[in-house]
């Protein structure tokens, strides 16, 4: 597991499979790609 400056996970490796995580300027998770994939959105309340 790797973490960014704000403490959010940037990647996770299990066996030979890696998942990468992306965040917006508010440090909210916006997506993941690789072994796991998905996207996230937030309303005005976060």
Buried (B, 14 or more C-beta within 10 A) or exposed (E): EEEEEEEBBBBBEEEEEBBBBEBEEEEEBBBBEEBEEEEEEEEEEE
